[in-house]
């Protein structure tokens, strides 16, 4: 690429945990500083992935560029931080602005800190040119209790209640269960909608910065003012509600997911639809639509129009103006131990802020 953003890295760290980012250097000068791991297709430790300049990760590679999605992913109170890395001279294929395709060598990390304890850093990287599971590596690196080094957590089992917290490190199949449901992209939280804002940190990667640095093969139409994809007629409550579903639910509820075969509800925001929230897939497939899978406690509370031609379901996924009669809210508020709870993966407790966000959106005209 044309600048330091040419080589990007994606990591999610919990809190800052004392780590000071090294000064950003030219992407083409840093190739020997750890980006090329000793075993690049199966790094044994986080240090081997090239994210950090030391094993305790007190300094981040100057080619690791931080970003913050505008809509947050709930992780049972865990704090996160993220970076992205692209190999020098490559670009993200954005021919389809809603399904970015990342070049071989792309590395993505997300590190979690909970209750003040740095627990794990997850890595997703593309290691092959195809579009099969074998072309992607998924790994979670658990921090030792002194937070001075990491080891690769059990790929088959993960780690329950890691480092004395309630945080569970996922197994490799659990990682795949989310990422493989959004194809061909597979990368969650780094796309046009999520990056189309100013960010949180001064150096955050944003959609505008990617455009300015020539990182995308196809740029979005230049905005006359503000962001590229504004929510023109949506209130802040509507935008927040749809954004929450986009970040927390759409990796399963989208047309490329196997879930879509059983539940034809789509919760992913698309760049060509957000200008009018009534055109979004979430509005078209959830608001005022009958649930494909009934939820017994709600049966009979509200009879939705038979827009989906589902003969055995009576209640609405989202009942306009009535959160208490909405299957989505009921599933969200059920205990995580219930098989009916949503989201189905990645959480053991209900997000109180998310609950308020969803109910406010549904209540708001």
N, C-alpha and C positions, 0 to 999 in steps of 0.2 A: 504494500500500500504506500501511500504518499507520506505518511507520518508515523508517529508512534502508535497510532491506532491500527496501523497495518498489521501489527502482531498483537492480537488480543487474547486475554485469558478470562475465564469465568470461574469465580470461586464464591462460595457463600460462607463467610465466617460469621460467627455469632457476634460478640461484641468486638470492639477494637482490640481487646486483651493486650494492650501495650505494644502492638505491632506498629512499626513506623514504616510506611511505604518508602522504598528507595526512590531517588529522583528518576523521572521518566527519561529514558534515553532513546536514541534512534533504534527502530525495530531491527534494522539490518546489522547493527553492531553487537547485538546481544546473543547471537546464536550459540555461542560457546559458554554462556553463563548459566547453564542448567536446564534450558528448555528441552534439549535433546537428552532424555533420560537414559541411563545405562541399559535398561530393558524397556524401550518406549511403549511396547504393547502390553506390558504387565508390570507396572512399577510396583516395587515392594514396599515403598514408604512414600509419604507425601513429598518429602524432599526429592525423591527420584522423579516425580512428575514435573518438576521445574517450576512449581509455583513459588517456592520460598528460596531465599538466598542462604538460609541456615536451617538446621533441622528443627529448631524451635519456632521457626517461621516468625521471627521478630522483624524480618525485613522481607518485603515482597519483591519479586522480580520486576524490574522496570518495564517489562513487556506484559505484565499482568494489569489489566485495566478494569477498574471497579465500575460496577453499575448497580442501580437499584430499580427494580420494576415499580411502576406507578401503582399497581394493585398488588397487595401483599398476600403471600401464601402463609396460612396459619400453620404453625408447627408446635402446638402445645406450649406456648410461652417462650420457646427458644428464639433467641436473636440470631440473625443471619447476616452474612456479608458475602458479596459475590464479585467474581472477576471473569474475564474471558480472554482467551488467546487464540489467534489465528496465525498459521505459518506465514512467514514473510512472503510477500508477492502474491498472496491469494486474496480472493474476495468471497463474500457470501452471495450465493446465487439467489437473487430476489426477483426472479422472473415472475413468481407467484408471491406477491407481497405478504400474503397470509400464511405461506408455508415456506419459510426460508430453508435453503439447503446449504449446509456447512461443508467446507472442504476437508479432505483427509488431513489429519493432524490437528484439527480443532480440539481444544481441551476446555472443559468446563468444570468448575468446582463450586461447591456450596458448603460452607463450614457452619456448624451449629454450636452455640454456647447457651447453656441453660443453668439457671440458678448460679450464675457466675462461674460455671465450670465449662471450659472448652472441651467438647466431647468428640466431635468427628468432623472430618472434611470429606465430602463426597466428590468423586471424579467421574465425569462422563467425557469420553473422547472418541472421536471417529478414527478408526484404525484401518478401515478398508474402503474401497471405492464404490462398493455396492450398496444395496439398501436392505440387507438382511441383518438379523441380530448379531451375526458374527462380525459385522463391520463396525460394531460399537463395543467399547469397553466400559463397564460399570464397576466401580469399586468404592468402598467406604473405608477411610483411614481413621482408626481410633487413636486419640491422644492418650499418652500415659498420664498418670496422676500428677506428675510434675509439669505437664505440658511442655516437655522438652523434645519429644520425638513421637512418631506414630508407627503403627503396624497396620497391615491390611486386615480388616475385620473378616470374620468367616464369611466367604462368599455364599455359602449354602444356608447359613443360619442367622447371620447378623449377630447382634448383641442386645440382650434385654437389659433394661435399666442400667445403661452404661455409665461408668464412672460415678456410681453412687447416686445417680439422678433417675428420674422417671423416663428419661429419653431412651428410645430404642433405636439402635442402628439397624437399618434395613438389610436384608439379604440381597444378593444380586437378583434373584427372581422378583423380589418386591420392587426393586428399582426399575426393572424392565416392565413391570406391570403398569407403571405410570408412563414412562418415556416411550415405550413401544406402541402406546395407544395414540400417539400423535406423529403420524408418518406423512412425508419422509423427514420431517423436521427433527423430531425426537427431543429437541432442546426446549425446555419449558422456561418461560419467564424472560426470554431474550428474543424479542420480535418487534414488529412495527408498533403494535398497540401498546405493549408494555414499556417501550422506550420512548414513546412520543410525549415526553414531558421534560422538565428541567432537571430532574433527578434530585438527589438529596445532598450528595457530596460535590464539592467544587469540581472534582475531576471525573465525575460519573460519565460513563459512556451513554450517549443519548442518540436518538434517531437523527437529530440535526447534525451531531458530530460525525456520525457514520457517513452521512451524505457529504459533508464538507471534506472528509478525508478520502473519499473515493473508495470506501469499503464495500459498497453494494454494487452489484452488477446493473441493477435497475433502480433508479431513484424514484421516490414518490413525487407526485406533482408538487411543485413549490407552493407553499401557502401564501396567501396575501398578507396574513398576519397570524401570529400565534403558532399553534401546533399544526401538524400535517393533517391529522384526522380528528377534527373537533366533534364533540357531541353537541350538535347545534341546538336541538330542541329538547334536550334532556335536562331535567333539574339536577342539582348536585346529588340528591338522594337516588335518582334513577341511575345516574352514571356510577355512583358508588356501589349500588346493588348489582348491576350488571358486571361491573369490574371485579367484584368479589367472586362471582360465579366464574368469570373468565380465568381468574388466578387459581381458584381452588377446586373447580369441578370440570372444567372444559377439557382437561387432558383425557378424561374418560368419555365425557358427553360431547362427542364431535363425530362427524361422519367417517373418519378414518379409524375409529376405535371399534373393537369387537362388541363393546357395550351397546353401540348404536343398533346392532341387530336385534337386541331385545327391548331396548328403550330408545325410541327414535326422537329423543329430546336433544337439542343442540344448544350448548351454553357458551360456545366460543364466539368472541367478538371478531368481526371481520372488518377490514378497512373500508370496504365499499358500502357498509351498512350503518356505521356508528353515527353518521350525520343525521339520521332519523331513527330514533330508538325503536319505533314501531316496525322498522324493517329488520331489526336484528333477529338472529336465529332464536335467541332466548325468548324474545317477545312472541315470535311467531309459533314456537313449538312448546312453550310452557305457560304463558299467561292465558288463562281462560281455556286451557286444554285439559281434557280428562287424563288422569294418570293411567299409564299402561299397566302398572302393578298396583292394585288397590292397597290401601293401608287401613286395616280393620277399624281402628278407633275413630276414623274420620268418615266412614261410610254413611251417606245420607245427610251429612251436614250441608253439602252444597252440590247441586247437580249441574255439572258443566255442559255446555253444548257439545254434541257428539262430533267435534271437529276432527278427531283422529279415528273415528269409526271403531271405537273400542267398546264392545257390547257389555263387558263385565266390570267396568269401572265407573264409579259414580262421582268421585270427588275430583276437584281440580288440582293440577300440579301447583299452579299459583292462582288463587282466587283473588281477583282484583279487589283491593281494599280490605281484604279479610285474611290476615296472616294465620289466624287460628283455624281457618278452614282450608289451608293450603298444605298439600302433601309435602312439598319441599321443606317448609318450615318444620312440620311435624317430624320428618326424618332427620332434619338437622339437629333438633332439640332432643332426640332420643339419646339415651346413654350409649356411649361408644361400644359397650358390650353387646348391644342389640344388633341382630343381623339386619335390621331395617335402618340402622343409623347411616347417615351420609355426612361427609365423604366416607367411603368404605375403607379407604387405606390412608395411612400416614398420620393418623391422629387418634388419641385416646381420650380426648376431652373436648367439649364443645367450646367454640370460640365465642365468648360473650360479645365482643365487638362485632364479629361477623353476624351473630344472631340479631343484634340491634340494626345492623346495616341492612339485612334482608327484610326484617319486619318493617322498618321505616320506608324502604322502597315500595313494598307491597301496599302499605297504608297510604302512601303519598299519591294524590291524584296524578 
